[in-house]
Structure formats: C-alpha cells, structure tokens
C-alpha cells in the first residue's frame, strides 16, 4: 500500500462514506444589437435529479446512464466533422445535468431550461405546436409577447445556423443523436435573468420537438463557443459556474460577465490552463491534458493520447453536462490498474453499478485509504478532493471510481468539477479552477 503522504483519508459517515482529502499540494431584425450587461448577473442552477429520493450513488448512476448517451453524441459529431459525408441535420450533444431559470418575452414568462456548455442554440417550445413533449411549464405563446419578432433570413445569426431554410422567416432544425430533435423558427426576443433583462436575443421557437431527452425542462440554453450561444450573443468574455456536490440539496450557480470572477481568489489556489480551439468542433471547450498521477506515480500515458488530431478528432473537452470523466481507453486502463494496485481492496467484478472500476469495502471498516489523483493540464496541476473521484456507499459495500473509458474523445465531467469555481475567460482564452464552497456563493 502507498504511504500516507500520497493517500487521502475516507471516513464513514452513517450509511454513506464521506470522502475527506488533504488540500491540493499545488493546487425579425437584420442585425441584433446587444447592450453589454453592465454588472453581470447570476442564475441559480438545479440538478435534474434534485428533489428525487435518490442517494448520492443513485444520482451518479442515473447521470452515468445519461452521460453514455451524451458521449455517443459527441462521438457522432466528431465522426461527421472528420468526414465529408452529408447529413440531414446536425448531430448535437443535447441534454445536460443542470437546469437554469429564466424568463422569456414581454411580459416575462418564467421557464426552466437545460444548461448545456456543449452546444450553442437557445430554444424553447412554442405554440402552435404540431408536436411537443411534456414540459413542466405552459408552452411559450409568441402572440402574447410584445417583444417577439421573427429573425430575418439575411441576419448573421440565421446564417450561423448549421442548417437552415427560409420560408416564413428563418427556420432551423437540430437533431440530437438519440432521435430527439427540435424544429421551428428563429426569433428575436427579450430574456430575463433574475432582475436583468436582455433584449434582442436570438432563440429557436420550436414547433416540432421530438424525444423525451428534454422533458426535465422547457428547452435548452447553449453556452458553447459558437455565435448562437448565450455567451456569444451577450458579448460577455467571461462566465463561470460553481457546482455543488451531487448529493447537496442546495443550488449551484452560473455567473455571467463582471460577476464571473468576483469571488475572491488566492493566487496560490487558482489553477489556470489555456483553452484550445478546434475548428472542426468550434463550440467545445478543449483543454490540454498532458498527464495524470495516481498517488506519487506519474502514469506512462503517451503524450499523443489526449491530443487533437489534424482531422479535429481526439482531444479532451470540459463539459458541465456529462456526469463522470471519460478517458481514452489506454489512459483509463492505466488509471484503473494503478488505483487497483494502490487502494489495496478487492475488486468488485459484478458490474452492478454501471461504473467500470469498483472495490469491495471491508466489513465494519470506518476508514479506507484512497490514492490522490492529479490531472496535469498545461500550466495547471489540478489535485482533486477524494469525493470528486471516489464514490462509496456502505449499504452496498462498494466504493467506485467516478470515471469511465472512451475512444476518440475524452471528457472532463462535472463530478470532477464540483465545489470549484470554473471560470471561462474567452478574451484571454483560458480556463481557471478555484476551490470554492459552491453552496456559499
């Protein structure tokens, strides 16, 4: 077993193992005019499984099921981007793990929409619906809003759509890879976030929406890097989010504009790494992952494992809508092997959890030792708290690694990001991590 200097301590609390780790050792208008949001704004985020009678372990299992579908969509996008084949509709990741509250129109009507850092389009279901999925709030009626207008086919944002037609205004079609889709007209509308109203935001007014993947909310808000996203339309170079622990009943937070980096930081704690552009996938937030350490062991991962390929495939993205981290198979195998070697617990091979690496907990034990885990991003060695990568449940007698294997693309998921302020600075082209108690900001 590895010595205590490279181990984190796991303490049993009631039926759930509470994971405690040491601090990081280095730790219709032709042109839409958007006024700068002077003081920024904050939006509370709610996990899609919030309010359900689920344990932390069960929440992660639900998220893993959704995450596998999302991973397949990412792969489908990469496959299309790296080939010259034509498709009927763009395949997008869709769905997500967090809901944000906003109001649409004048007078404002309140909705909860899925937050998605992996796509761009903002959309909601609209009357008259030829086909709409069940949503928790009444469907938006454009006729009741004085600020609604159809987007001109000649507008730049209509031209920015991956696929559009022009009939009764600018029409769009987005497919999400699991046979979910949204189709309708593009419009200019006022969106309200708390007390801040923003006019002339382009959004999709979906009149034909299929699939059950969006039923937790009433549409989707894209926070990707493309021109149609909320971030791009507001011309705000900074945004951040802070995600509470997956079993926390308190809300997570999205911060836009000047508020994004308003949380006091410590130069010694903040970790900053460059954002990488991928012309084949311009909406995603790519990071340069150079290596991984387990305990004091730097894993022999080939440098090319997480590199972007010339055709736009490969690489690693950071994503709020994927629950666990997925690593290229060869790297994941090395992580799993080293964890198994250092943790000194029997491997559970039942496959009952949906997670790939699980260990049997010793009967009656109150403590287990977990190797520390460090992601070596370019310029930033990010040491994770134990609860951000090991999930244990005494009632099941299991502890599992909250990571999985992938091929072609790697994803840094939201479990690994919990209780960190994750700041996207699109002016400096950087992403920063700052350990933060997210239920207190």
C-alpha positions as CSV (number, residue, x, y, z in Angstrom):
1,X,0.0,0.0,0.0
2,X,1.2,3.5,-0.8
3,X,2.4,5.6,2.2
4,X,0.1,8.1,3.9
5,X,1.8,11.1,2.2
6,X,0.2,10.2,-1.1
7,X,-3.1,8.9,0.3
8,X,-6.4,10.7,1.1
9,X,-8.4,9.5,4.1
10,X,-12.0,8.3,3.6
11,X,-14.2,8.5,6.7
12,X,-17.5,6.6,7.1
13,X,-20.5,8.8,8.0
14,X,-23.8,6.9,8.6
15,X,-24.7,4.8,5.5
16,X,-22.5,6.9,3.2
17,X,-18.7,7.1,3.1
18,X,-17.8,10.8,3.4
19,X,-14.6,11.4,1.5
20,X,-12.1,13.7,3.0
21,X,-8.9,14.6,1.2
22,X,-6.0,16.8,2.0
23,X,-5.8,20.2,0.3
24,X,-4.1,20.3,-3.1
25,X,-0.4,20.4,-2.7
26,X,-0.1,22.8,-5.6
27,X,-3.4,23.4,-6.2
28,X,-37.1,40.0,-37.4
29,X,-34.2,42.2,-37.2
30,X,-31.3,42.1,-39.7
31,X,-28.8,43.0,-37.0
32,X,-29.3,42.2,-33.3
33,X,-27.8,44.8,-31.0
34,X,-27.0,43.5,-27.5
35,X,-26.2,46.1,-24.9
36,X,-23.4,45.0,-22.5
37,X,-24.8,43.7,-19.3
38,X,-23.3,46.3,-17.1
39,X,-22.9,44.4,-13.8
40,X,-23.3,40.9,-15.0
41,X,-25.9,38.5,-13.4
42,X,-26.1,35.3,-11.5
43,X,-28.5,32.4,-12.1
44,X,-29.2,29.5,-9.7
45,X,-28.8,26.0,-11.2
46,X,-30.8,23.0,-10.1
47,X,-29.6,19.4,-10.8
48,X,-32.0,17.5,-13.0
49,X,-32.4,14.8,-10.2
50,X,-32.9,17.4,-7.5
51,X,-36.0,16.6,-5.3
52,X,-36.0,12.9,-6.2
53,X,-35.5,10.4,-3.4
54,X,-32.1,9.2,-4.6
55,X,-28.8,8.6,-2.7
56,X,-25.6,10.2,-4.0
57,X,-24.6,6.8,-5.5
58,X,-28.0,6.5,-7.3
59,X,-27.7,10.1,-8.6
60,X,-24.4,9.2,-10.1
61,X,-25.7,6.0,-11.6
62,X,-28.6,8.0,-13.3
63,X,-26.1,10.5,-14.5
64,X,-23.8,7.8,-15.9
65,X,-26.7,6.4,-18.0
66,X,-27.4,9.9,-19.4
67,X,-23.7,10.5,-19.9
68,X,-23.2,7.4,-22.0
69,X,-25.8,8.7,-24.5
70,X,-24.2,12.1,-24.4
71,X,-20.8,10.6,-25.1
72,X,-22.2,8.8,-28.1
73,X,-23.5,12.0,-29.5
74,X,-20.1,13.7,-29.0
75,X,-18.5,10.8,-30.9
76,X,-21.1,11.1,-33.7
77,X,-20.3,14.8,-34.0
78,X,-16.6,14.1,-34.2
79,X,-17.2,11.4,-36.8
80,X,-19.2,13.7,-39.0
81,X,-16.7,16.6,-38.6
82,X,-13.8,14.4,-39.6
83,X,-15.6,13.1,-42.7
84,X,-17.0,14.7,-45.8
85,X,-20.4,12.9,-45.5
86,X,-23.6,14.9,-45.7
87,X,-26.3,14.5,-43.0
88,X,-29.9,15.7,-42.9
89,X,-29.5,17.5,-39.6
90,X,-26.6,18.5,-37.4
91,X,-26.0,16.0,-34.6
92,X,-25.5,17.8,-31.3
93,X,-24.9,16.6,-27.8
94,X,-28.1,17.8,-26.3
95,X,-29.4,17.4,-22.8
96,X,-27.4,18.2,-19.7
97,X,-27.3,17.8,-15.9
98,X,-28.4,21.2,-14.7
99,X,-31.5,23.4,-15.2
100,X,-31.4,27.2,-15.1
101,X,-34.3,29.6,-14.6
102,X,-35.0,32.4,-17.0
103,X,-38.0,34.4,-18.3
104,X,-38.9,34.8,-21.9
105,X,-40.9,37.6,-23.6
106,X,-42.8,40.8,-22.6
107,X,-44.4,40.4,-20.1
108,X,-41.9,37.8,-18.9
109,X,-42.9,34.2,-18.6
110,X,-40.7,32.0,-16.3
111,X,-39.2,28.7,-17.6
112,X,-36.5,26.2,-16.6
113,X,-34.2,25.3,-19.4
114,X,-31.3,22.8,-19.6
115,X,-27.9,24.4,-19.4
116,X,-25.5,23.0,-22.0
117,X,-21.9,24.0,-22.4
118,X,-21.6,21.6,-25.3
119,X,-23.9,23.3,-27.7
120,X,-24.9,26.8,-28.8
121,X,-28.6,27.2,-29.7
122,X,-31.0,28.7,-27.2
123,X,-34.5,27.3,-27.8
124,X,-37.9,26.7,-26.1
125,X,-41.1,25.0,-27.2
126,X,-43.6,27.4,-28.8
127,X,-47.3,27.5,-29.8
128,X,-48.7,26.4,-32.1
129,X,-47.1,23.0,-31.5
130,X,-47.5,20.4,-34.2
131,X,-45.6,18.1,-31.8
132,X,-44.3,18.9,-28.4
133,X,-43.0,16.9,-25.4
134,X,-44.5,17.3,-22.0
135,X,-42.8,20.1,-20.1
136,X,-43.3,21.3,-16.5
137,X,-44.5,24.8,-17.5
138,X,-47.0,26.1,-20.1
139,X,-45.7,26.3,-23.7
140,X,-44.5,29.7,-24.7
141,X,-47.0,31.7,-26.8
142,X,-45.3,34.2,-29.1
143,X,-48.5,36.0,-29.7
144,X,-48.7,37.1,-26.1
145,X,-45.2,38.7,-26.2
146,X,-44.8,42.3,-27.4
147,X,-41.0,41.9,-27.8
148,X,-41.2,38.8,-30.1
149,X,-40.2,39.1,-33.8
150,X,-39.1,36.6,-36.4
151,X,-35.5,36.6,-37.4
152,X,-34.7,37.7,-40.9
153,X,-33.2,35.0,-43.2
154,X,-30.5,37.5,-44.1
155,X,-29.4,38.0,-40.4
156,X,-25.9,36.9,-39.5
157,X,-27.3,34.6,-36.7
158,X,-29.6,32.9,-39.2
159,X,-26.6,32.3,-41.4
160,X,-24.7,31.0,-38.4
161,X,-27.1,28.0,-38.1
162,X,-25.5,24.7,-39.2
163,X,-28.7,24.1,-41.2
164,X,-31.5,26.5,-42.0
165,X,-34.2,27.1,-44.6
166,X,-36.1,30.2,-45.5
167,X,-39.9,30.2,-45.7
168,X,-41.9,32.1,-43.2
169,X,-38.7,33.6,-41.8
170,X,-35.5,31.8,-40.7
171,X,-36.3,28.1,-40.0
172,X,-33.9,25.7,-38.1
173,X,-33.6,22.0,-37.5
174,X,-31.4,20.5,-34.8
175,X,-31.1,16.7,-34.2
176,X,-29.6,15.4,-31.0
177,X,-28.3,11.9,-32.0
178,X,-30.8,10.0,-29.8
179,X,-33.7,10.7,-32.2
180,X,-34.5,13.8,-30.2
181,X,-34.9,17.0,-32.3
182,X,-36.2,20.5,-32.3
183,X,-37.5,22.3,-35.4
184,X,-39.1,25.7,-35.8
185,X,-38.4,29.4,-36.5
186,X,-35.7,31.6,-35.2
187,X,-36.8,34.7,-33.4
188,X,-35.6,37.8,-31.6
189,X,-36.8,38.0,-28.0
190,X,-36.2,39.5,-24.6
191,X,-34.7,37.1,-22.0
192,X,-34.7,38.0,-18.3
193,X,-32.3,36.5,-15.8
194,X,-33.3,37.5,-12.2
195,X,-33.7,41.3,-12.4
196,X,-31.6,41.7,-15.6
197,X,-33.4,41.8,-18.9
198,X,-31.6,41.4,-22.2
199,X,-33.4,42.4,-25.4
200,X,-32.8,41.1,-28.9
201,X,-31.6,37.6,-28.1
202,X,-31.9,35.1,-30.9
203,X,-33.6,31.9,-29.9
204,X,-35.3,29.0,-31.6
205,X,-39.0,28.8,-31.3
206,X,-39.6,25.0,-31.6
207,X,-42.9,24.0,-33.0
208,X,-42.0,20.3,-33.8
209,X,-40.0,18.8,-30.9
210,X,-39.5,15.0,-30.6
211,X,-37.9,12.8,-28.0
212,X,-38.0,12.5,-24.2
213,X,-34.5,13.8,-23.5
214,X,-35.6,17.4,-22.7
215,X,-38.7,16.8,-20.6
216,X,-36.9,17.9,-17.4
217,X,-37.0,21.4,-18.7
218,X,-38.7,23.6,-21.3
219,X,-35.9,23.9,-23.7
220,X,-32.2,24.5,-23.7
221,X,-29.7,27.3,-23.2
222,X,-26.4,26.8,-25.1
223,X,-23.3,28.1,-23.5
224,X,-20.8,26.9,-26.2
225,X,-18.3,29.0,-28.1
226,X,-20.4,29.4,-31.3
227,X,-22.1,32.7,-32.3
228,X,-25.6,31.5,-31.4
229,X,-24.8,30.8,-27.7
230,X,-25.9,33.0,-24.8
231,X,-22.2,33.8,-24.1
232,X,-21.5,34.9,-27.6
233,X,-24.7,36.9,-28.1
234,X,-24.2,38.8,-24.8
235,X,-20.6,39.6,-25.9
236,X,-19.5,38.8,-22.4
237,X,-16.0,37.4,-22.4
238,X,-16.3,35.8,-19.0
239,X,-18.6,33.3,-17.4
240,X,-18.2,30.8,-14.6
241,X,-20.2,28.2,-12.8
242,X,-19.8,26.6,-9.4
243,X,-21.4,23.1,-9.0
244,X,-22.3,21.9,-5.5
245,X,-21.8,18.2,-4.5
246,X,-24.0,15.8,-6.4
247,X,-25.8,14.9,-3.2
248,X,-26.2,18.5,-2.0
249,X,-29.8,19.9,-1.8
250,X,-28.5,23.5,-2.3
251,X,-28.4,25.1,-5.7
252,X,-25.4,25.5,-7.9
253,X,-24.6,28.9,-9.6
254,X,-23.9,30.4,-13.0
255,X,-22.2,33.8,-13.1
256,X,-22.1,35.9,-16.2
257,X,-20.0,38.9,-17.1
258,X,-18.4,41.0,-14.4
259,X,-19.7,38.7,-11.7
260,X,-17.9,35.7,-13.2
261,X,-14.6,36.3,-11.4
262,X,-15.9,38.3,-8.5
263,X,-15.3,35.6,-6.0
264,X,-12.2,36.4,-4.0
265,X,-9.4,34.2,-5.1
266,X,-5.9,33.2,-3.9
267,X,-3.1,33.2,-6.4
268,X,-1.7,30.1,-4.8
269,X,-5.0,28.2,-5.1
270,X,-6.2,29.2,-8.6
271,X,-5.1,26.9,-11.5
272,X,-5.2,28.3,-15.0
273,X,-4.8,26.5,-18.3
274,X,-5.2,27.6,-21.9
275,X,-8.4,26.9,-23.9
276,X,-7.7,25.2,-27.2
277,X,-9.6,26.0,-30.4
278,X,-10.8,23.2,-32.6
279,X,-12.0,24.4,-36.0
280,X,-13.8,21.1,-36.6
281,X,-15.7,21.5,-33.3
282,X,-15.7,25.2,-32.6
283,X,-18.4,25.1,-29.9
284,X,-16.5,22.9,-27.4
285,X,-14.1,24.0,-24.7
286,X,-11.0,21.9,-25.3
287,X,-8.1,21.7,-22.7
288,X,-4.6,20.4,-23.0
289,X,-4.3,17.4,-20.7
290,X,-0.7,16.4,-20.5
291,X,-0.7,13.6,-17.9
292,X,-2.3,12.0,-14.8
293,X,-0.8,11.0,-11.5
294,X,-2.2,8.4,-9.0
295,X,-0.6,8.7,-5.6
296,X,3.0,9.6,-6.3
297,X,3.0,7.6,-9.6
298,X,3.1,9.6,-12.8
299,X,1.3,7.3,-15.3
300,X,3.1,6.4,-18.5
301,X,0.5,7.9,-20.8
302,X,1.6,8.7,-24.3
303,X,1.7,12.4,-24.9
304,X,-0.5,12.0,-28.0
305,X,-3.3,10.3,-26.1
306,X,-5.2,13.5,-25.4
307,X,-4.0,15.5,-28.4
308,X,-6.3,16.9,-31.0
309,X,-5.8,15.2,-34.3
310,X,-5.4,17.0,-37.7
311,X,-8.9,16.0,-38.7
312,X,-10.4,17.5,-35.4
313,X,-10.9,14.2,-33.6
314,X,-9.5,13.3,-30.2
315,X,-8.6,15.8,-27.6
316,X,-10.3,16.5,-24.2
317,X,-13.2,18.8,-23.5
318,X,-14.5,20.1,-20.2
319,X,-18.3,19.7,-20.0
320,X,-20.8,20.5,-17.4
321,X,-23.4,18.2,-18.9
322,X,-21.5,14.9,-18.5
323,X,-21.5,13.4,-15.0
324,X,-18.3,11.5,-14.8
325,X,-14.9,11.9,-16.6
326,X,-14.3,9.7,-19.6
327,X,-10.7,9.0,-20.6
328,X,-9.3,7.5,-23.8
329,X,-9.2,3.7,-23.2
330,X,-5.4,3.3,-23.0
331,X,-5.2,6.1,-20.3
332,X,-8.2,4.8,-18.4
333,X,-6.7,1.3,-18.2
334,X,-3.5,2.8,-16.7
335,X,-5.5,4.8,-14.1
336,X,-7.6,1.7,-13.2
337,X,-4.6,-0.5,-12.9
338,X,-2.7,1.9,-10.6
339,X,-5.8,2.6,-8.4
340,X,-6.3,-1.2,-8.0
341,X,-2.6,-1.5,-7.1
342,X,-2.6,1.2,-4.5
343,X,-6.0,1.0,-2.9
344,X,-5.5,-2.5,-1.5
345,X,-9.1,-3.6,-1.7
346,X,-10.7,-6.5,-3.5
347,X,-12.0,-5.6,-7.0
348,X,-15.8,-6.0,-7.4
349,X,-16.5,-7.5,-10.8
350,X,-20.3,-7.8,-10.6
351,X,-20.9,-4.8,-12.9
352,X,-24.0,-3.9,-10.8
353,X,-23.2,-0.2,-10.5
354,X,-22.7,0.8,-14.1
355,X,-19.3,2.1,-13.2
356,X,-16.2,0.3,-14.6
357,X,-13.9,0.2,-11.5
358,X,-15.4,-0.7,-8.1
359,X,-14.0,-2.2,-4.9
360,X,-15.5,-4.2,-2.1
361,X,-15.4,-2.4,1.2
362,X,-14.1,-4.2,4.2
363,X,-16.9,-5.3,6.6
364,X,-17.2,-3.0,9.6
365,X,-14.4,-0.7,8.4
366,X,-14.8,3.0,9.1
367,X,-11.8,4.2,7.1
368,X,-10.4,3.4,3.7
369,X,-7.3,5.0,2.1
370,X,-7.6,6.4,-1.4
371,X,-4.7,7.5,-3.6
372,X,-4.6,11.1,-4.5
373,X,-5.5,12.0,-8.1
374,X,-3.9,14.8,-10.1
375,X,-4.8,15.9,-13.6
376,X,-1.8,17.6,-15.2
377,X,-3.2,20.3,-17.5
378,X,-0.9,22.6,-19.4
379,X,0.3,25.0,-16.8
380,X,-2.1,23.7,-14.1
381,X,-1.7,20.6,-11.8
382,X,-5.2,20.1,-10.5
383,X,-5.3,17.8,-7.5
384,X,-8.9,16.7,-6.8
385,X,-10.6,16.2,-3.5
386,X,-11.3,12.5,-2.9
387,X,-15.1,13.0,-3.1
388,X,-14.6,14.3,-6.7
389,X,-13.4,10.9,-8.0
390,X,-14.3,8.1,-5.4
391,X,-17.9,7.4,-4.6
392,X,-18.6,5.0,-1.8
393,X,-21.8,3.5,-0.3
394,X,-21.7,1.4,2.9
395,X,-25.1,0.0,2.3
396,X,-23.9,-1.5,-1.0
397,X,-20.5,-2.3,0.4
398,X,-18.8,-0.7,-2.6
399,X,-16.5,2.2,-3.5
400,X,-16.2,3.1,-7.2
401,X,-14.0,5.3,-9.3
402,X,-16.2,8.0,-10.9
403,X,-14.5,7.7,-14.3
404,X,-15.0,5.6,-17.4
405,X,-13.4,4.7,-20.7
406,X,-13.9,6.2,-24.1
407,X,-12.5,6.1,-27.6
408,X,-11.8,9.1,-29.9
409,X,-12.6,11.8,-27.4
410,X,-12.1,12.4,-23.6
411,X,-14.4,14.4,-21.4
412,X,-13.7,16.1,-18.0
413,X,-17.0,15.7,-16.3
414,X,-19.0,17.6,-13.6
415,X,-18.3,15.3,-10.7
416,X,-14.6,16.2,-11.0
417,X,-15.6,19.9,-11.1
418,X,-17.8,20.0,-8.0
419,X,-17.0,22.7,-5.4
420,X,-14.8,24.5,-7.8
421,X,-15.4,27.9,-9.4
422,X,-14.8,27.1,-13.1
423,X,-14.0,30.4,-14.9
424,X,-14.1,30.6,-18.7
425,X,-12.2,33.7,-19.9
426,X,-12.8,33.9,-23.7
427,X,-10.8,37.1,-24.0
428,X,-7.6,35.6,-22.5
429,X,-8.5,32.1,-23.9
430,X,-8.1,30.5,-20.5
431,X,-10.0,28.3,-18.1
432,X,-9.4,28.5,-14.4
433,X,-10.2,26.3,-11.4
434,X,-10.6,27.7,-7.9
435,X,-11.6,25.5,-4.9
436,X,-14.8,27.1,-3.7
437,X,-17.6,26.1,-1.3
438,X,-20.2,26.4,-4.0
439,X,-23.3,26.5,-1.7
440,X,-21.9,29.7,-0.2
441,X,-21.5,32.0,-3.2
